[in-house]
Amino acid sequence: MSPISFIAVHGGAGIHSSKNEKKIKQSLRKYALWSISTSFSSTSLDMVEHAIMVLEDEEEMNAGYGSNLTLDGTVECDAAIASGCGDYFGSVGAVSGIKNPIRLARSVLEYSRRPDKLGRVPPLTLVSSGAERFATGNHIETVSPEALISPHAYEVWRKWKQRLESSDKEPLTAGDEESLADIQDTVGAIAFHEQDGLASGVSSGGLLLKYPGRVGEASVFGAGCWANQTQRSSRIMGMACSVSGTGEHIVRANFARKLGDALNQFSDKESNEPPDPHVVLNRALVEFWESCRERREEVPSVGVILFTAEDNNEVRLWCAFTTASMAIGYASSEKPKPKAVILRHPNPHGGGKPQIYVTSLSI
C-alpha cells in the first residue's frame, strides 16, 4: 500500500481581488497536484520544495519570477525550508538571479547535514552574493537578474516609485482604498509524509520598494516556517506551519517557532491532554495583533497554514489570518484531486477590534 501523504500551500495573506481569483486558484491547484503526484517516491521535504517551485514560477505570486521589486527596481528573494525530522533548516536571503530560491534553501539545509572535515559549524542562512556563489557551486539554476522581472511587477513598481517620488501627493498607506501594504503576499507549503513526517517552507519577493539587502521573515529561523515532531510507537506527532504577512512584525514575534512551541506544550499537565490548535492559533494571532497595535501598526498582517499530526493518527489542516483574505490549496494521497479556496474574513475592517479568522479544513 502506498504511504499516506498530505500537502497544503498558500498564496499569501492579504487582499485578493476577485479579478485575480481564478488565476490564483489555478496556480494553487497546480502545485498541490504536482506534489501529490510525486509524493509516493518522495519525502515531505521534496513535496514542500516541489510545491513552492511551482509557485515561484507563477507570475501572479510574489516569489521567484514576478516578485515585488526593490527600491532600485531589482528582484531580491528570500526562502526557507524546515524538516520536523531532525529539526533541519536552511534559508537564503536577498538573492538575485536564482530561478527557484527554495531549491537554494533546500541545498543549504542538505549542506548542514553533512559533517565538515574541519569541524566547522555549517550555516543555517546564506545571503546575497555569498548565497549566489553557493548556488553556482551546488548546481542550482541561475538566470540573469532581469529574467525574474515580470511585466506586471515592473508596472506596479513604476507606479508606486513615481508616487513615492511625487512632491504633490503623499504615498497611500494601509487603510486607504488602495494600499502598498496590500501587495506583499508570500507563498509557502506544508507537508506530511507517513514515512518521514512533517516539513514546511516559505518563499517571498519581499516588500514592494524595499531597500536592497532587506531580508524578511521568509529567511529568518523561527519566523516564516517551522516544523517539529516526535515518534510514539509507529505514530508521528507534531506540527508544521508556513507564515505570510508583514515580515518585520513576524520576525519580532518569532511567530512560526512560537506557534510550534505552544502546540508542543501540554495545556493540562495533569490530564496530559494536548492543546487545542484553535485556541492556540487564536491566542497567537490576538497577541500578534495587540503587539503590532502597540507599535502603532494600523493593520497587523499575518496568516498561517498549519498541519497537526495528532495522537489518534489524524492529520488536520488549519488556516488562520488577520487580513481580509488568504489563498490556500490542499490535497492528499487519499483525495488527490486538489482543492483551492480564497478564505475571506466576513468583517475585514473590524472597527478597531482584532480581525481574527481561524478555521479547520477537511483533507
C-alpha positions as CSV (number, residue, x, y, z in Angstrom):
1,M,0.0,0.0,0.0
2,S,1.3,3.5,-0.9
3,P,2.3,5.7,2.0
4,I,-0.2,8.4,3.2
5,S,0.8,12.0,2.4
6,F,-0.7,15.4,2.6
7,I,0.2,18.8,1.0
8,A,-1.1,22.3,1.6
9,V,0.0,25.5,0.1
10,H,-0.8,29.2,0.4
11,G,-0.6,32.2,-1.8
12,G,-0.3,34.8,0.9
13,A,-2.4,36.6,3.5
14,G,-3.6,40.0,2.3
15,I,-6.3,41.2,-0.1
16,H,-7.1,39.0,-3.1
17,S,-9.2,40.8,-5.7
18,S,-11.9,38.9,-7.5
19,K,-10.4,39.6,-10.9
20,N,-7.3,37.5,-9.9
21,E,-9.1,34.8,-8.0
22,K,-9.3,32.3,-10.9
23,K,-5.6,32.5,-11.7
24,I,-4.6,32.2,-8.1
25,K,-6.7,29.1,-7.6
26,Q,-5.4,27.5,-10.7
27,S,-1.8,28.1,-9.5
28,L,-2.6,26.6,-6.1
29,R,-4.2,23.5,-7.6
30,K,-1.3,23.0,-10.0
31,Y,1.4,22.8,-7.4
32,A,-0.7,20.8,-5.0
33,L,-1.4,18.2,-7.8
34,W,2.3,18.1,-8.8
35,S,3.4,17.5,-5.2
36,I,0.9,14.8,-4.5
37,S,1.6,13.0,-7.9
38,T,5.3,12.7,-7.0
39,S,4.8,12.1,-3.2
40,F,4.8,8.3,-3.3
41,S,8.5,8.2,-4.0
42,S,9.3,11.4,-2.2
43,T,9.9,12.8,1.2
44,S,8.0,15.6,3.0
45,L,10.9,18.0,2.2
46,D,10.6,17.0,-1.5
47,M,6.9,17.8,-1.5
48,V,7.4,21.2,0.0
49,E,10.2,22.1,-2.3
50,H,8.4,21.0,-5.5
51,A,5.2,22.8,-4.4
52,I,6.9,26.1,-3.8
53,M,9.0,25.8,-7.0
54,V,5.7,25.8,-9.0
55,L,4.5,28.9,-7.1
56,E,7.8,30.6,-7.7
57,D,7.3,30.2,-11.5
58,E,3.8,31.7,-11.4
59,E,3.8,35.4,-12.3
60,E,0.8,36.1,-10.0
61,M,2.8,35.2,-6.9
62,N,5.3,37.3,-5.0
63,A,8.1,34.8,-5.2
64,G,10.7,34.0,-7.8
65,Y,9.5,35.2,-11.2
66,G,7.1,38.1,-10.7
67,S,8.4,39.1,-7.3
68,N,7.9,42.6,-6.0
69,L,10.8,44.9,-7.0
70,T,13.2,46.7,-4.6
71,L,13.6,50.4,-4.5
72,D,16.2,50.1,-7.2
73,G,13.8,48.0,-9.5
74,T,15.6,44.7,-8.9
75,V,14.4,41.3,-7.6
76,E,15.8,40.1,-4.3
77,C,14.2,36.9,-2.9
78,D,14.1,35.1,0.5
79,A,13.2,31.5,1.1
80,A,13.4,28.9,3.8
81,I,12.6,25.2,4.4
82,A,12.4,23.1,7.6
83,S,12.1,19.5,8.5
84,G,10.4,18.1,11.6
85,C,12.6,15.0,11.3
86,G,15.9,16.1,12.8
87,D,15.0,19.8,13.1
88,Y,16.9,20.6,10.0
89,F,16.6,24.1,8.5
90,G,18.1,26.1,5.6
91,S,17.4,29.5,4.2
92,V,18.6,32.2,1.8
93,G,18.1,36.0,1.8
94,A,18.3,38.9,-0.6
95,V,19.3,36.6,-3.5
96,S,19.2,37.7,-7.2
97,G,19.3,35.7,-10.3
98,I,18.2,32.4,-8.7
99,K,15.3,30.9,-10.6
100,N,14.0,29.0,-7.7
101,P,15.2,30.3,-4.3
102,I,13.5,27.4,-2.4
103,R,15.9,25.0,-4.2
104,L,18.8,27.0,-2.9
105,A,17.4,27.0,0.6
106,R,17.0,23.2,0.4
107,S,20.6,22.9,-0.7
108,V,21.7,24.9,2.3
109,L,19.7,22.5,4.5
110,E,21.3,19.5,2.9
111,Y,24.8,21.0,3.3
112,S,24.1,21.4,7.0
113,R,23.5,17.7,7.4
114,R,27.0,16.7,6.1
115,P,29.9,16.6,8.6
116,D,32.7,19.1,7.9
117,K,36.2,17.7,7.7
118,L,37.5,20.6,9.9
119,G,34.6,20.6,12.2
120,R,33.2,23.9,11.1
121,V,29.6,24.7,12.0
122,P,27.5,24.8,8.8
123,P,25.4,27.8,8.1
124,L,21.6,28.0,8.6
125,T,21.3,31.0,6.3
126,L,23.2,32.4,3.4
127,V,22.6,35.8,1.9
128,S,23.2,38.0,-1.2
129,S,26.4,37.3,-3.2
130,G,27.6,34.5,-0.8
131,A,24.4,32.6,-1.4
132,E,24.6,33.1,-5.1
133,R,28.2,31.8,-5.1
134,F,26.9,28.8,-3.1
135,A,24.3,28.2,-5.8
136,T,26.8,28.1,-8.5
137,G,28.9,25.6,-6.6
138,N,26.0,23.4,-6.0
139,H,24.4,23.3,-9.4
140,I,21.4,25.4,-8.6
141,E,19.9,27.0,-11.7
142,T,20.8,30.7,-12.1
143,V,19.3,33.2,-14.5
144,S,20.0,36.8,-15.3
145,P,18.5,39.0,-12.6
146,E,16.4,40.8,-15.2
147,A,14.8,37.5,-16.2
148,L,12.9,37.4,-12.9
149,I,11.2,40.8,-13.5
150,S,7.7,40.2,-14.9
151,P,5.9,43.0,-16.9
152,H,3.2,43.2,-14.3
153,A,5.7,43.6,-11.4
154,Y,7.5,46.3,-13.3
155,E,4.4,48.3,-14.0
156,V,3.3,48.1,-10.3
157,W,6.9,49.2,-9.3
158,R,6.9,52.1,-11.7
159,K,3.5,53.3,-10.5
160,W,4.5,53.2,-6.8
161,K,8.0,54.6,-7.4
162,Q,6.5,57.6,-9.1
163,R,4.1,58.1,-6.2
164,L,7.0,57.8,-3.7
165,E,9.0,60.5,-5.6
166,S,6.0,62.8,-6.2
167,S,6.2,66.1,-4.4
168,D,2.5,66.8,-4.6
169,K,1.0,63.6,-3.3
170,E,1.7,61.5,-0.3
171,P,2.1,57.7,-0.8
172,L,-1.0,55.8,0.2
173,T,-0.9,53.8,3.4
174,A,-2.8,50.9,5.0
175,G,-6.5,51.8,5.3
176,D,-6.7,53.7,2.0
177,E,-8.8,52.5,-0.9
178,E,-5.6,51.2,-2.5
179,S,-2.6,50.4,-0.3
180,L,1.0,49.4,-0.8
181,A,0.5,47.0,2.1
182,D,-2.0,45.0,0.1
183,I,0.6,43.6,-2.3
184,Q,3.1,41.9,-0.1
185,D,2.0,38.2,-0.4
186,T,4.4,35.4,0.5
187,V,4.0,31.8,-0.7
188,G,4.5,28.7,1.3
189,A,3.8,25.0,1.7
190,I,3.5,22.3,4.4
191,A,3.6,18.6,4.0
192,F,3.1,15.3,5.9
193,H,4.5,12.0,4.6
194,E,3.8,8.8,6.5
195,Q,7.4,7.7,6.2
196,D,9.3,10.7,7.4
197,G,6.8,13.1,8.9
198,L,6.4,16.9,8.6
199,A,8.1,19.7,6.7
200,S,7.4,23.3,5.8
201,G,8.7,26.1,3.6
202,V,8.2,29.7,2.6
203,S,9.4,31.9,-0.3
204,S,9.0,35.6,-0.9
205,G,10.0,38.5,-3.1
206,G,9.5,40.7,-0.1
207,L,8.1,44.2,0.3
208,L,7.5,46.3,-2.7
209,L,10.0,49.2,-2.8
210,K,12.1,47.6,0.0
211,Y,15.6,48.7,0.5
212,P,18.1,46.4,-1.4
213,G,19.6,43.9,1.1
214,R,16.5,43.8,3.3
215,V,15.6,40.3,4.4
216,G,12.1,39.3,5.8
217,E,10.5,36.5,7.7
218,A,11.0,34.1,4.8
219,S,14.7,33.8,5.5
220,V,14.7,34.1,9.3
221,F,14.9,31.0,11.6
222,G,11.7,30.5,13.5
223,A,9.8,33.3,11.8
224,G,8.4,32.2,8.4
225,C,8.2,28.4,8.8
226,W,8.6,25.8,11.4
227,A,8.3,22.0,11.9
228,N,8.8,19.7,14.8
229,Q,7.8,16.1,15.6
230,T,8.1,13.2,17.9
231,Q,7.7,9.5,17.4
232,R,5.3,7.5,19.6
233,S,5.3,3.8,18.7
234,S,4.6,3.8,14.9
235,R,2.9,7.3,15.0
236,I,4.4,10.6,14.1
237,M,3.1,13.5,16.2
238,G,3.9,17.2,15.7
239,M,3.2,20.3,13.6
240,A,4.4,22.2,10.5
241,C,3.4,25.7,9.6
242,S,4.1,28.3,6.9
243,V,3.6,32.0,7.6
244,S,2.7,35.1,5.5
245,G,2.3,38.8,6.3
246,T,4.4,41.8,7.2
247,G,7.9,40.4,7.7
248,E,9.4,42.8,10.3
249,H,6.5,42.2,12.7
250,I,6.6,38.4,12.1
251,V,10.3,38.4,12.8
252,R,9.9,40.4,16.0
253,A,7.3,37.8,17.2
254,N,9.4,34.8,16.0
255,F,5.9,33.7,15.0
256,A,6.4,30.3,13.5
257,R,8.5,28.9,16.3
258,K,6.4,30.5,19.0
259,L,3.4,28.7,17.5
260,G,5.3,25.4,17.4
261,D,6.3,25.8,21.0
262,A,2.8,26.5,22.1
263,L,1.4,23.4,20.3
264,N,4.2,21.3,21.7
265,Q,3.2,22.1,25.3
266,F,0.5,20.2,27.2
267,S,-2.3,22.5,28.1
268,D,-3.3,20.4,31.1
269,K,-0.3,18.6,32.6
270,E,-2.4,16.5,35.0
271,S,-4.7,15.1,32.2
272,N,-1.8,15.0,29.7
273,E,-4.1,16.4,27.0
274,P,-2.5,18.3,24.1
275,P,-3.6,21.9,23.5
276,D,-6.5,22.7,21.2
277,P,-5.0,24.1,17.9
278,H,-7.9,26.5,17.5
279,V,-7.3,28.0,20.9
280,V,-3.5,28.2,20.3
281,L,-4.0,29.9,16.9
282,N,-6.5,32.4,18.2
283,R,-4.3,33.3,21.1
284,A,-1.2,33.7,18.9
285,L,-3.0,36.0,16.4
286,V,-4.5,38.1,19.1
287,E,-1.1,38.6,20.8
288,F,0.4,39.4,17.4
289,W,-2.4,41.9,16.7
290,E,-2.0,43.6,20.1
291,S,1.8,43.9,19.9
292,C,1.6,45.4,16.4
293,R,-1.0,48.0,17.5
294,E,1.2,48.9,20.4
295,R,3.8,49.9,17.8
296,R,1.1,51.9,16.0
297,E,0.8,49.5,13.1
298,E,-2.7,50.2,11.9
299,V,-3.4,46.9,10.1
300,P,-1.4,44.0,11.6
301,S,-0.9,41.4,8.9
302,V,-0.1,37.7,9.4
303,G,-1.5,34.5,8.1
304,V,-0.6,30.9,8.7
305,I,-1.4,27.4,7.4
306,L,-0.8,24.6,9.8
307,F,-0.7,20.8,9.8
308,T,-1.1,19.0,13.2
309,A,-0.3,15.3,13.4
310,E,-2.2,14.1,16.4
311,D,-2.2,11.1,18.8
312,N,-5.1,9.4,17.0
313,N,-3.1,9.3,13.8
314,E,-5.1,12.1,12.3
315,V,-3.6,14.9,10.3
316,R,-5.6,18.1,10.3
317,L,-5.2,21.3,8.3
318,W,-5.7,24.7,9.9
319,C,-5.7,28.2,8.5
320,A,-5.7,31.5,10.4
321,F,-5.1,35.1,9.5
322,T,-5.7,38.8,10.5
323,T,-6.0,40.1,6.9
324,A,-9.0,40.4,4.6
325,S,-8.3,37.1,2.9
326,M,-5.9,34.2,2.5
327,A,-5.4,31.9,-0.5
328,I,-4.8,28.2,0.1
329,G,-4.8,24.9,-1.8
330,Y,-4.5,21.3,-0.5
331,A,-4.7,17.6,-1.5
332,S,-3.8,14.2,-0.1
333,S,-2.8,10.8,-1.4
334,E,-6.2,9.6,-0.5
335,K,-8.0,12.5,-2.1
336,P,-5.5,13.5,-4.9
337,K,-7.8,16.0,-6.7
338,P,-6.6,19.3,-5.3
339,K,-8.8,21.9,-3.9
340,A,-8.2,25.7,-3.8
341,V,-10.1,28.4,-1.9
342,I,-9.7,32.0,-1.0
343,L,-10.9,32.4,2.5
344,R,-12.3,35.8,3.3
345,H,-12.9,37.5,6.6
346,P,-16.6,38.4,7.0
347,N,-15.7,41.8,8.6
348,P,-12.3,42.8,7.2
349,H,-12.3,46.2,8.8
350,G,-13.3,45.1,12.3
351,G,-13.9,48.5,13.8
352,G,-10.5,48.6,15.5
353,K,-11.0,45.1,17.1
354,P,-8.7,42.2,16.3
355,Q,-9.6,40.7,13.0
356,I,-9.0,37.0,13.7
357,Y,-10.1,34.3,11.3
358,V,-9.4,30.7,12.4
359,T,-10.7,27.6,10.6
360,S,-10.0,23.9,10.1
361,L,-10.4,22.2,6.8
362,S,-11.2,18.6,5.9
363,I,-8.4,16.9,3.9
